[in-house]
């Protein structure tokens, strides 16, 4: 009969997840300047893209331009769900690295997936804060209320949240595999996906040469659904279903790659870099 270690109990696993979340919550509490990336930067993005959208509407004055302005403003709100979710988990890993905590973590019963869940749990604060800041900014400055999009916006935002976490796991795997110099991918990967996904415009506006690459990204289908919902149309469940399958595949691939990178990290003895 198999013997179950006390460390394997669900209650202790939950405590470890919460401990990781609390540890990184204290980092934010003791470093108030981090609020810039959580709340101030999203508002700056809102003003930048919102002003571009309003300029387009006022210059032409057409109904089509007003529609495009609406899509840009709603797109920047949706994009910050992905951005904040990815940055929250990625920077939590970098915090462990900078503070030389990785060797200590490896010496504990904490499983890698528990650390990811804890970082994601703590990251929900950043996601909610950042997206709320954007939503409030566009509501006050441009009179756009995301709530008017209806309940169809909920599955869209959930998929974007999962996409952000999947990208964060992928970045962590790349850093483990390639070294700390690849940390630039945290932001670089996001800003490659932003234009290819058509977050602020339909992918038909992209050059023909890159449209096939755009088509395989789950975020493309999610943002297509987001645009439909933002325009007040019926929830496109078919599009959301395609996006959900793509997001699940991306998450599975990211977790598999990160697990492989972690095994290579340990086998090569790279943990000595963080002592």
N, C-alpha and C positions, 0 to 999 in steps of 0.2 A: 504494500500500500504506500502510495506517495505521501511524503511528509511535506506539509505546507509551512513554509517559513513565516514567522510573524510579520516579516517585512513585506510579504505578499498580500496581506489583508487589505481589502478595499478601504477600510477606515484609515489605516496608516498611509496608504497611497494618497488619499484625499488630503490628509494633513501635510504631506510633503508638497503637494501641489499648492495648497494655500500658503505654506511657508515660503515658497518661491515667489508667489504673488506679493506677499507682505514685504519680503526682502527688497523687491524692486519698487514697491510703493514708497518705502522709506527713502530710497535713492531720490525719487522725485520730490518728496517732502523736504529733504535737506538740501536740494539744489533747485531753488525757485526759478533760476534762469532757464531751466529746461522747459518751462511753460511756453517759451517763445516758439519752439518747434511744434508744440501741441496745439496752441490756440492762436498765437499772433501770426505765424506763417500762413495758416489756412485763411485768415481774414485778408491778408495781403493778396493771396491768390484770388480770393473772391473779388476784391477791388480791381485787380488787374484784368481778369477775364470778363468780369461783369461790365467794366467800363468799355472794353472792346466791343462787347455785345451791344451795349447801349449806343455806342457811336455808330455801329452798322445800322441800327434801327432808325436813329435820328437822321442819318445821312440820306437814306433812300426813302424812309417813311412808308414802305410797302408792308403789306400783311405778311409776305414771305420773310422779310427781314425781321419782323417782330417774332415770327416763329423760330427763326435761327437764333435770335437772342435768347429766347426761352430755352432752347436746347443747350446752348453754351452755359447758361447759368445753372441749369439742372445738372449738366454734365460735371461741372466743377464740384458740386456737392457730392455726387456719386463717386467721383475720383478720389476724394479725400477719405472715403471709407477704406479703399484699397491702400492708399498711402499711409494712413495712420495705423492700420492693422499690421502692415509689413514693417514699418519703422519701429513700432513698439516691441515686437519680438526680436528683430535684428539687433537693435541697440541694447536690449537686455542681455543678449549674448556677449556683445562687445564689452558691456559693463563687467561681466564675469571675467572676461579676458584681461581688461585693463587693471582690474583689482587683484589679479593673480589668484582667482578663485577656482579655476578649472581643476587643478590637481585635488583640491579639497572636495569638489563635487564628485570627482571620480572615486573618491575614497568612501563615499556615503552610499546608503542603499537607494539613493535617488536614481530612478530610471530616466533615460533621455526623453521619453515621451511625457513623463511627469513634469520635467523641466519645461518642455514646450507648452504644455497645458497651463502651467503656472504663469509663464511669461505671457501667454495669450489672455489669461484671466486678468492679470494686472493691466495688460494692454487695452482691455475694454474701456478702462477709464480714459485713456488717450483717445480712443476712437470716438467715444461719446462726447468728450470735451471738444475735440477737433471738429467733428461733424456738426455739433450744436453751434459752435462758433461760426462756421460757414453758413449754416441755415439762418441764424439770427442776422448775420451781416447782409445776406442777400435779401432777407425779408425787410430789413430796415432801409437799406440803400436802394434796392431795385424792386421792392414790392412783389417779391416772388416767395410764395409760401409752399414749401415742399409737402406739407400736409394735404394740400389740395390734390396731390397726385393720387390719393386714395390708397386702399389697402394693398394694391398690387405692388407698391413700392417696397413692401416688407420682404418678399422672397428675393427681390433684386438686391437689396442691401445685404441680406444674409449671404448671398452668393459672392458678392464683392468682398465681404468680410472674410469668407473662407479662402478666397483667392489671395488676399493680402497675407493671410497666415501661411498659405502654401508657398508663396514667393519668399517669405521670411525663412521658412525651413530650407528652401533651396539655397538661399544666400548663406545661411549658417553652414550648410554642407560644403559650399564652394570655399568658404573661409577655412574650414577644417582641412579641406583637400589641397588648397593652393597656398594657404598661409594668410597672415594678417594683411598683406599688401592688397588682397582682393576685396577689402572692405568697401572700396569705392563702388563695388557692384550693388551695394545696398541702395544707393540712389540711382546709379547708372541703369540698372535693370528696370527700375520703375519708369524712368524717362525714355526707355526704348519702347516699353509696353504702352505708355500713354498715347503716343500718336498712332501706333499700329492697331490699337483697340477701338479707335474712333470714339474716344470718350467725349470729345467736344464737337464732333461732326460725324456724319455718316462715312463709312469706309469707302463709299463710292468716290469720295473726294481724294483718296489716296492715289499715288501713281500706280498704274496697272501692274508694274513689276513687283510691288510689295503686297498686293491684295491677296495672293495665295497664302502668304505668311500670316496675314491678318485673319484669314478665315479659320486657321487652326487654333487660334487663341480663344479660350473660353470667355475671356473678358469682352471680346468683340460681340459675342451673342448676348452677354449680360447687358452691355451698354445699348445694344439694339433694343432689348426689352425695356430698359430704363427710359429710352427716348419715347417709346410708344406709351408707356405709363405716364410720363411727364406731360404728354400732349392731351391727356384725359381720355385716351382710347381704352378699349377693353384690354384686360391683362392678357398678354400673349403667352399663354401657358406652353405652347409648343416651343417657342424660342427659349423660354425659361428652362424647359426640360433639356434641350440641347446644351444650354449653358451649364446646367447642373451636372450632366454627364461629363462635360469637359472639365469642370472644376474638380469633380471627384477623381478623374484621371490625373489631373495636375497634382492634386494633393498626394495621391498614391505614389506618383513618380518622385515627388519631392521628398517624401518620407523614406522611400527606398534608397534614393541617392544619398540623403543625409546619413542613413544608417551605414551605408557602404563607406562613406567618407569618414565616419567616426571610427569604424573598424580599422581603416588605413591609418588614421591619426594615432590610434593606440599602438598599432603594430610597428609603425615607424619610430615610435618614441617621441613624437612631436610635443607631447605634454611637457617635456623638459624645457620648452621655450617659455612656458608660463610660470616657472618656479620663481 
